[in-house]
Amino acid sequence: MEKEKARVKKLNEHIVWIKDADNAACYIVIGQEKALVVDTMHGYENIPEIAREFTDLPLVLVNTHGHGDHIGGNHWFSEAYMNEKDYDLIPWWVNQPGQKAFRKEHGLVFPPCKPLNEGDIIDLGGLTAEMIALPGHTPGGICVLIREERVLITGDSINRHLWMQLPNSLQLREMIVNLDRIAWVKERADRILHGHADGFEDISLFDKLREGLRVLCDQNKFDVTKNDKEYKWVGGKALQHEFDEGSVIVYTKGKLKCR
């Protein structure tokens, strides 16, 4: 059976949303001189080809972090920018048999990554993309603030299904500290676009996630077992903590220092 094609939608004058059949989203932000591509999903969709339906401008690729559902389509590009702290995550995905076979079939090569750091600015012409570090889900998580649009693109660092159980995810209390460190962004953004979204989320998701983490960290060791349900994933079993009516933070007790 042929794989379902990605859904594509222009959210406003400057931002295009793309979501693949495996529920990963990426974005094209179109300025006057360049277009910024944020993430590339699992890799089966030719994002530059999709981008050409909306713009002929040069494309600049930024990855919010190093997981396969965000860097998978980098092989359609000649280079990418990503925080160096996530470089170690790349080989696992690149060496997956299915990915190697796909690249061979289509004559693709996974491109080199160039460093991306907090405070870096990409001028798109009329639009400015500012890089903001948010370690948590991964050590090198980056959010992208589109200043003039007042939109924060967060990858998986801020979303409604936050995975913090992964071996290289930070401690939950560290995630709270890192959110507090960039709380200023709430004054400069009205909306969020995360890595699995169907469209814009209100910036209030920032505080809702932060509050969910706070409540979780304020539990004692008995509450964790009593209140949080088991979560099964490809790497084993974890726990899930609900916040904001159905959204969850997935974690292990090793990521949570209970009182």
Helices and strands as residue ranges (DSSP letters): E 7-10, E 15-19, E 25-30, E 35-38, H 47-51, E 59-62, H 68-71, G 72-76, E 80-82, G 84-89, H 90-94, H 97-106, E 113-115, E 121-123, E 128-133, E 142-146, E 151-155, E 161-163, H 172-181, G 183-187, E 191-194, E 201-202, H 204-217, H 221-227, E 229-233, E 236-243, E 247-251, G 253-255
